């Protein structure tokens, strides 16, 4: 909690939110929550930084999916004879893609999986950008609003039950990766 109030915390949040959207397994909420509880007067700025950095990181994930697909993904699909299946997957993904991105951006589901898949499927980048901004912004601003409104009791609860909350967080994170494995 003390570290969350330092002058470098906002930059650390931006970095974590950015790389979490494309490659890093730990979500920015790990920093966002204590930062808001430590400096409630900066709550809305914290949510805005997390949103912007996460959406920019999502665009990097999209780029990874789009850029590496042609050089690595497509040749592998052709070797295994899955080119037609992938075209069908891409069509369905693009049909429902905005909802998929919005759902993953708002929930504990690993957002990086969706950012990369969106690039691979060739989703319209503007649809991806709008869905990402709406869902990530909705998530972070809702979390911040709840923390801002109920801050002191939540801070006491978190400090008292931190070990249990840490285990719960990692269970949800693992559950998100399991869901990604079996749903995609």
Backbone as CSV, one residue per row, in Angstrom:
resi,resn,N_x,N_y,N_z,CA_x,CA_y,CA_z,C_x,C_y,C_z
1,UNK,0.829,-1.189,0.000,0.000,0.000,0.000,0.871,1.249,0.000
2,UNK,1.973,1.220,0.745,2.872,2.378,0.789,3.499,2.618,-0.578
3,UNK,3.884,1.564,-1.264,4.488,1.709,-2.593,3.496,2.262,-3.610
4,UNK,2.213,1.968,-3.413,1.194,2.432,-4.348,1.045,3.941,-4.334
5,UNK,1.499,4.591,-3.274,1.390,6.036,-3.187,2.625,6.791,-3.641
6,UNK,3.620,6.103,-4.164,4.847,6.776,-4.591,4.657,7.502,-5.916
7,UNK,5.605,8.368,-6.235,5.486,9.154,-7.473,5.700,8.316,-8.723
8,UNK,6.281,7.129,-8.598,6.517,6.268,-9.756,5.396,5.258,-9.985
9,UNK,4.441,5.220,-9.089,3.382,4.211,-9.172,2.550,4.345,-10.456
10,UNK,2.254,5.565,-10.865,1.435,5.769,-12.064,2.149,5.255,-13.310
11,UNK,3.468,5.492,-13.385,4.237,4.977,-14.522,4.295,3.448,-14.489
12,UNK,4.455,2.885,-13.308,4.483,1.424,-13.175,3.149,0.831,-13.609
13,UNK,2.058,1.468,-13.227,0.730,1.015,-13.646,0.599,1.055,-15.168
14,UNK,1.057,2.145,-15.776,0.984,2.269,-17.236,1.767,1.153,-17.920
15,UNK,2.950,0.866,-17.438,3.776,-0.195,-18.034,3.101,-1.549,-17.880
16,UNK,2.625,-1.841,-16.677,1.971,-3.141,-16.442,0.702,-3.262,-17.277
17,UNK,-0.117,-2.214,-17.327,-1.350,-2.256,-18.123,-1.040,-2.438,-19.604
18,UNK,0.020,-1.810,-20.079,0.408,-1.922,-21.489,0.847,-3.345,-21.828
19,UNK,1.794,-3.877,-21.059,2.328,-5.195,-21.432,1.368,-6.332,-21.078
20,UNK,0.475,-6.111,-20.109,-0.513,-7.143,-19.779,-1.449,-7.405,-20.946
21,UNK,-1.707,-6.407,-21.737,-2.647,-6.545,-22.846,-2.095,-7.342,-24.017
22,UNK,-0.805,-7.647,-23.992,-0.237,-8.404,-25.110,0.607,-9.599,-24.678
23,UNK,1.317,-9.516,-23.567,2.195,-10.635,-23.220,2.271,-10.973,-21.731
24,UNK,2.061,-10.043,-20.830,2.313,-10.229,-19.403,1.118,-10.894,-18.717
25,UNK,1.338,-11.888,-17.853,0.201,-12.606,-17.271,-0.499,-11.916,-16.101
26,UNK,0.114,-10.929,-15.475,-0.478,-10.306,-14.288,-1.265,-9.053,-14.696
27,UNK,-2.567,-8.997,-14.357,-3.373,-7.833,-14.746,-3.024,-6.578,-13.943
28,UNK,-3.321,-5.412,-14.499,-2.986,-4.153,-13.841,-3.770,-3.904,-12.556
29,UNK,-4.820,-4.652,-12.341,-5.634,-4.484,-11.141,-4.788,-4.658,-9.872
30,UNK,-3.731,-5.459,-9.973,-2.839,-5.689,-8.836,-2.229,-4.375,-8.357
31,UNK,-1.962,-3.465,-9.271,-1.458,-2.133,-8.908,-2.591,-1.122,-8.744
32,UNK,-3.579,-1.205,-9.603,-4.662,-0.228,-9.607,-5.382,-0.180,-8.263
33,UNK,-5.726,-1.329,-7.713,-6.492,-1.364,-6.465,-5.761,-0.678,-5.311
34,UNK,-4.526,-1.083,-5.004,-3.864,-0.387,-3.892,-3.546,1.076,-4.191
35,UNK,-3.328,1.410,-5.459,-3.047,2.805,-5.796,-4.244,3.689,-5.477
36,UNK,-5.438,3.229,-5.827,-6.639,4.020,-5.556,-6.882,4.107,-4.058
37,UNK,-6.662,2.997,-3.362,-6.868,3.015,-1.916,-5.846,3.900,-1.204
38,UNK,-4.638,3.987,-1.762,-3.596,4.811,-1.146,-3.756,6.291,-1.489
39,UNK,-4.234,6.585,-2.691,-4.366,7.985,-3.136,-5.724,8.175,-3.809
40,UNK,-6.773,8.212,-3.014,-8.138,8.311,-3.552,-8.355,9.575,-4.375
41,UNK,-7.639,10.640,-4.065,-7.831,11.890,-4.806,-7.356,11.773,-6.255
42,UNK,-6.562,10.768,-6.557,-6.077,10.552,-7.932,-6.795,9.395,-8.619
43,UNK,-7.894,8.935,-8.056,-8.578,7.727,-8.527,-8.919,7.775,-10.017
44,UNK,-9.501,8.861,-10.466,-9.962,8.937,-11.858,-8.780,9.017,-12.825
45,UNK,-7.714,9.676,-12.414,-6.496,9.718,-13.231,-5.905,8.309,-13.345
46,UNK,-5.917,7.578,-12.258,-5.396,6.206,-12.250,-6.185,5.338,-13.219
47,UNK,-7.511,5.455,-13.188,-8.352,4.683,-14.105,-8.076,5.070,-15.556
48,UNK,-7.902,6.364,-15.811,-7.626,6.819,-17.186,-6.285,6.292,-17.683
49,UNK,-5.263,6.341,-16.839,-3.945,5.831,-17.241,-4.025,4.330,-17.532
50,UNK,-4.685,3.585,-16.644,-4.823,2.138,-16.858,-5.563,1.852,-18.158
51,UNK,-6.605,2.612,-18.453,-7.394,2.406,-19.669,-6.573,2.685,-20.920
52,UNK,-5.966,3.850,-20.976,-5.193,4.231,-22.167,-4.033,3.268,-22.394
53,UNK,-3.294,2.961,-21.343,-2.147,2.055,-21.489,-2.602,0.654,-21.900
54,UNK,-3.698,0.192,-21.344,-4.200,-1.136,-21.680,-4.664,-1.208,-23.135
55,UNK,-5.354,-0.186,-23.593,-5.817,-0.170,-24.992,-4.622,-0.089,-25.945
56,UNK,-3.629,0.730,-25.620,-2.422,0.798,-26.459,-1.704,-0.557,-26.470
57,UNK,-1.620,-1.204,-25.312,-1.028,-2.541,-25.247,-1.845,-3.556,-26.034
58,UNK,-3.157,-3.391,-26.020,-4.028,-4.255,-26.816,-3.758,-4.099,-28.303
59,UNK,-3.464,-2.884,-28.717,-3.120,-2.657,-30.123,-1.802,-3.354,-30.467
60,UNK,-0.866,-3.393,-29.519,0.369,-4.148,-29.737,0.044,-5.633,-29.880
61,UNK,-0.819,-6.157,-29.007,-1.233,-7.553,-29.107,-1.886,-7.840,-30.451
62,UNK,-2.742,-6.931,-30.897,-3.372,-7.055,-32.211,-2.299,-7.123,-33.299
63,UNK,-1.316,-6.230,-33.193,-0.219,-6.209,-34.162,0.594,-7.493,-34.146
64,UNK,0.816,-8.044,-32.965,1.531,-9.320,-32.865,0.749,-10.402,-33.604
65,UNK,-0.552,-10.456,-33.348,-1.390,-11.453,-34.026,-1.410,-11.265,-35.530
66,UNK,-1.534,-10.029,-35.967,-1.591,-9.759,-37.412,-0.231,-9.949,-38.068
67,UNK,0.825,-9.509,-37.414,2.158,-9.563,-38.008,2.768,-10.945,-38.038
68,UNK,2.603,-11.694,-36.980,3.206,-13.026,-36.934,2.371,-14.081,-37.640
69,UNK,1.105,-13.765,-37.880,0.256,-14.763,-38.530,0.751,-15.089,-39.937
70,UNK,1.068,-14.080,-40.702,1.500,-14.321,-42.082,2.828,-15.075,-42.150
71,UNK,3.727,-14.780,-41.240,5.052,-15.410,-41.298,5.107,-16.768,-40.607
72,UNK,4.285,-16.953,-39.568,4.344,-18.206,-38.807,3.029,-18.976,-38.878
73,UNK,1.935,-18.297,-38.589,0.639,-18.967,-38.470,0.102,-19.576,-39.747
74,UNK,0.058,-18.792,-40.813,-0.519,-19.288,-42.066,0.247,-20.499,-42.611
75,UNK,1.573,-20.476,-42.678,2.292,-21.672,-43.153,1.981,-22.917,-42.316
76,UNK,1.844,-22.748,-40.995,1.504,-23.899,-40.162,0.103,-24.418,-40.460
77,UNK,-0.842,-23.506,-40.660,-2.203,-23.927,-41.010,-2.213,-24.699,-42.326
78,UNK,-1.432,-24.244,-43.283,-1.372,-24.915,-44.578,-0.716,-26.297,-44.461
79,UNK,0.325,-26.402,-43.650,0.978,-27.706,-43.451,-0.010,-28.714,-42.886
80,UNK,-0.818,-28.286,-41.915,-1.757,-29.195,-41.264,-3.117,-29.254,-41.946
81,UNK,-3.302,-28.505,-43.010,-4.555,-28.547,-43.750,-5.720,-27.856,-43.052
82,UNK,-5.422,-26.851,-42.266,-6.483,-26.165,-41.521,-6.837,-24.790,-42.084
83,UNK,-6.416,-24.488,-43.298,-6.675,-23.155,-43.853,-8.162,-22.859,-43.951
84,UNK,-8.952,-23.825,-44.412,-10.397,-23.598,-44.550,-11.067,-23.442,-43.190
85,UNK,-10.652,-24.250,-42.230,-11.212,-24.137,-40.873,-10.909,-22.755,-40.293
86,UNK,-9.690,-22.278,-40.540,-9.333,-20.978,-40.005,-10.160,-19.883,-40.662
87,UNK,-10.436,-19.996,-41.946,-11.271,-18.995,-42.613,-12.662,-18.963,-41.992
88,UNK,-13.206,-20.142,-41.673,-14.520,-20.205,-41.033,-14.455,-19.584,-39.628
89,UNK,-13.376,-19.913,-38.884,-13.180,-19.329,-37.557,-13.098,-17.807,-37.650
90,UNK,-12.333,-17.306,-38.602,-12.169,-15.856,-38.760,-13.496,-15.181,-39.057
91,UNK,-14.297,-15.803,-39.918,-15.599,-15.215,-40.250,-16.488,-15.140,-39.007
92,UNK,-16.542,-16.210,-38.227,-17.341,-16.202,-36.988,-16.768,-15.213,-35.983
93,UNK,-15.452,-15.188,-35.869,-14.818,-14.282,-34.916,-15.125,-12.837,-35.289
94,UNK,-15.037,-12.523,-36.552,-15.304,-11.148,-36.979,-16.771,-10.790,-36.840
95,UNK,-17.653,-11.785,-36.962,-19.083,-11.544,-36.788,-19.396,-11.173,-35.337
96,UNK,-18.769,-11.864,-34.407,-19.018,-11.663,-32.985,-17.857,-10.978,-32.271
97,UNK,-16.839,-10.564,-33.009,-15.597,-10.070,-32.434,-15.740,-8.921,-31.464
98,UNK,-16.585,-7.945,-31.764,-16.733,-6.802,-30.861,-17.222,-7.276,-29.492
99,UNK,-18.153,-8.230,-29.487,-18.676,-8.755,-28.227,-17.626,-9.597,-27.509
100,UNK,-16.834,-10.325,-28.269,-15.774,-11.140,-27.669,-14.733,-10.235,-27.016
101,UNK,-14.314,-9.207,-27.727,-13.326,-8.262,-27.185,-13.899,-7.550,-25.958
102,UNK,-15.135,-7.097,-26.064,-15.757,-6.391,-24.939,-15.873,-7.296,-23.718
103,UNK,-16.280,-8.527,-23.930,-16.407,-9.460,-22.805,-15.070,-9.754,-22.157
104,UNK,-14.062,-10.013,-22.963,-12.738,-10.333,-22.417,-12.099,-9.120,-21.769
105,UNK,-12.343,-7.950,-22.301,-11.754,-6.743,-21.731,-12.335,-6.364,-20.388
106,UNK,-13.557,-6.816,-20.115,-14.242,-6.435,-18.883,-14.102,-7.476,-17.775
107,UNK,-13.782,-8.698,-18.143,-13.760,-9.803,-17.193,-12.321,-10.210,-16.862
108,UNK,-12.158,-11.185,-15.955,-10.807,-11.680,-15.655,-10.222,-12.572,-16.764
109,UNK,-10.965,-12.814,-17.835,-10.464,-13.614,-18.954,-9.163,-12.976,-19.459
110,UNK,-8.157,-13.778,-19.800,-6.874,-13.196,-20.256,-7.057,-12.358,-21.532
111,UNK,-7.030,-11.062,-21.353,-7.279,-10.116,-22.442,-6.270,-10.263,-23.571
112,UNK,-5.029,-10.612,-23.232,-3.981,-10.748,-24.249,-4.337,-11.812,-25.282
113,UNK,-5.023,-12.864,-24.869,-5.437,-13.920,-25.797,-6.351,-13.323,-26.866
114,UNK,-7.257,-12.473,-26.447,-8.217,-11.868,-27.370,-7.548,-10.819,-28.250
115,UNK,-6.610,-10.046,-27.708,-5.953,-9.035,-28.544,-5.175,-9.696,-29.674
116,UNK,-4.467,-10.758,-29.353,-3.686,-11.464,-30.374,-4.615,-12.174,-31.358
117,UNK,-5.666,-12.831,-30.836,-6.622,-13.521,-31.711,-7.313,-12.535,-32.652
118,UNK,-7.571,-11.326,-32.178,-8.214,-10.316,-33.030,-7.322,-9.950,-34.208
119,UNK,-6.023,-9.836,-33.962,-5.086,-9.560,-35.050,-4.979,-10.729,-36.003
120,UNK,-4.921,-11.937,-35.456,-4.837,-13.136,-36.298,-6.062,-13.253,-37.190
121,UNK,-7.244,-13.019,-36.638,-8.490,-13.158,-37.396,-8.724,-11.999,-38.359
122,UNK,-7.904,-10.960,-38.265,-8.075,-9.816,-39.160,-9.295,-8.978,-38.824
123,UNK,-9.638,-8.920,-37.551,-10.774,-8.111,-37.123,-10.545,-6.656,-37.522
124,UNK,-11.603,-5.972,-37.842,-11.513,-4.552,-38.179,-10.826,-3.836,-37.009
125,UNK,-9.686,-3.174,-37.261,-8.952,-2.550,-36.151,-9.734,-1.464,-35.422
126,UNK,-10.635,-0.762,-36.114,-11.425,0.276,-35.451,-12.457,-0.338,-34.525
127,UNK,-13.062,-1.449,-34.945,-14.009,-2.154,-34.079,-13.263,-2.663,-32.850
128,UNK,-12.079,-3.221,-33.080,-11.254,-3.703,-31.977,-10.932,-2.562,-31.012
129,UNK,-10.524,-1.428,-31.538,-10.143,-0.284,-30.721,-11.320,0.226,-29.880
130,UNK,-12.488,0.366,-30.496,-13.664,0.867,-29.777,-14.104,-0.128,-28.704
131,UNK,-14.155,-1.421,-29.060,-14.569,-2.438,-28.082,-13.569,-2.518,-26.930
132,UNK,-12.294,-2.395,-27.243,-11.266,-2.430,-26.198,-11.387,-1.230,-25.274
133,UNK,-11.524,-0.050,-25.845,-11.628,1.162,-25.032,-12.875,1.124,-24.146
134,UNK,-13.992,0.678,-24.706,-15.229,0.617,-23.920,-15.129,-0.404,-22.790
135,UNK,-14.607,-1.576,-23.088,-14.578,-2.622,-22.064,-13.493,-2.381,-21.017
136,UNK,-12.301,-2.021,-21.456,-11.228,-1.776,-20.483,-11.538,-0.535,-19.657
137,UNK,-12.018,0.517,-20.310,-12.412,1.714,-19.572,-13.550,1.422,-18.609
138,UNK,-14.541,0.668,-19.070,-15.654,0.300,-18.194,-15.180,-0.466,-16.974
139,UNK,-14.294,-1.413,-17.199,-13.777,-2.218,-16.089,-12.998,-1.365,-15.088
140,UNK,-12.002,-0.614,-15.582,-11.150,0.145,-14.676,-11.907,1.269,-13.976
141,UNK,-12.779,1.959,-14.693,-13.525,3.047,-14.065,-14.558,2.518,-13.071
142,UNK,-15.143,1.345,-13.336,-16.064,0.742,-12.374,-15.315,0.336,-11.106
143,UNK,-14.165,-0.306,-11.264,-13.355,-0.676,-10.097,-12.993,0.560,-9.277
144,UNK,-12.542,1.594,-9.968,-12.138,2.824,-9.280,-13.337,3.480,-8.587
145,UNK,-14.472,3.495,-9.255,-15.670,4.099,-8.649,-16.047,3.368,-7.361
146,UNK,-16.005,2.048,-7.390,-16.327,1.274,-6.195,-15.314,1.518,-5.084
147,UNK,-14.043,1.561,-5.460,-13.002,1.812,-4.462,-13.092,3.234,-3.917
148,UNK,-13.399,4.182,-4.767,-13.512,5.565,-4.335,-14.691,5.720,-3.366
149,UNK,-15.790,5.083,-3.708,-17.001,5.199,-2.897,-16.873,4.447,-1.568
150,UNK,-16.364,3.196,-1.637,-16.282,2.347,-0.442,-14.859,2.198,0.085
151,UNK,-13.970,3.093,-0.275,-12.539,2.977,-0.014,-12.067,2.521,1.346
152,UNK,-12.310,3.265,2.411,-11.738,2.880,3.706,-12.121,1.468,4.184
153,UNK,-13.388,1.056,4.114,-13.689,-0.313,4.549,-13.018,-1.376,3.664
154,UNK,-12.921,-1.117,2.373,-12.263,-2.069,1.479,-10.774,-2.131,1.796
155,UNK,-10.183,-0.988,2.063,-8.754,-0.976,2.406,-8.491,-1.805,3.662
156,UNK,-9.317,-1.640,4.675,-9.176,-2.415,5.912,-9.355,-3.901,5.625
157,UNK,-10.357,-4.231,4.836,-10.609,-5.632,4.483,-9.420,-6.226,3.734
158,UNK,-8.895,-5.481,2.753,-7.763,-5.980,1.970,-6.531,-6.177,2.843
159,UNK,-6.260,-5.234,3.715,-5.093,-5.367,4.582,-5.229,-6.552,5.531
160,UNK,-6.428,-6.804,5.994,-6.674,-7.886,6.934,-6.646,-9.255,6.248
161,UNK,-7.121,-9.328,5.011,-7.285,-10.612,4.318,-6.399,-10.751,3.079
162,UNK,-5.273,-10.058,3.044,-4.420,-10.069,1.857,-3.980,-11.462,1.418
163,UNK,-3.543,-12.349,2.301,-3.139,-13.682,1.819,-4.285,-14.429,1.112
164,UNK,-5.478,-14.397,1.701,-6.616,-15.065,1.076,-6.968,-14.415,-0.260
165,UNK,-6.950,-13.116,-0.310,-7.260,-12.410,-1.550,-6.226,-12.711,-2.630
166,UNK,-4.967,-12.854,-2.232,-3.918,-13.198,-3.195,-4.177,-14.572,-3.790
167,UNK,-4.512,-15.532,-2.961,-4.824,-16.881,-3.471,-6.058,-16.850,-4.375
168,UNK,-7.069,-16.108,-3.989,-8.274,-15.985,-4.802,-7.955,-15.356,-6.156
169,UNK,-7.136,-14.319,-6.141,-6.731,-13.661,-7.384,-6.041,-14.648,-8.321
170,UNK,-5.085,-15.413,-7.808,-4.367,-16.357,-8.654,-5.269,-17.500,-9.116
171,UNK,-6.246,-17.896,-8.307,-7.206,-18.913,-8.731,-8.050,-18.385,-9.898
172,UNK,-8.487,-17.128,-9.806,-9.246,-16.519,-10.909,-8.384,-16.373,-12.161
173,UNK,-7.130,-15.987,-11.975,-6.212,-15.856,-13.104,-6.015,-17.203,-13.794
174,UNK,-5.754,-18.228,-13.020,-5.590,-19.570,-13.573,-6.876,-20.031,-14.254
175,UNK,-8.013,-19.739,-13.624,-9.300,-20.081,-14.232,-9.500,-19.406,-15.582
176,UNK,-9.042,-18.172,-15.696,-9.139,-17.459,-16.971,-8.308,-18.123,-18.051
177,UNK,-7.098,-18.568,-17.696,-6.255,-19.256,-18.674,-6.846,-20.612,-19.056
178,UNK,-7.439,-21.319,-18.097,-8.090,-22.599,-18.397,-9.275,-22.363,-19.326
179,UNK,-10.047,-21.335,-19.044,-11.194,-21.005,-19.902,-10.706,-20.663,-21.311
180,UNK,-9.622,-19.924,-21.421,-9.076,-19.584,-22.742,-8.653,-20.847,-23.482
181,UNK,-8.076,-21.765,-22.779,-7.597,-23.016,-23.390,-8.744,-23.827,-23.974
182,UNK,-9.857,-23.908,-23.245,-10.949,-24.777,-23.664,-12.054,-24.080,-24.431
183,UNK,-12.112,-22.758,-24.381,-13.153,-22.037,-25.110,-12.704,-21.531,-26.474
184,UNK,-11.392,-21.385,-26.666,-10.911,-20.873,-27.953,-10.338,-21.955,-28.804
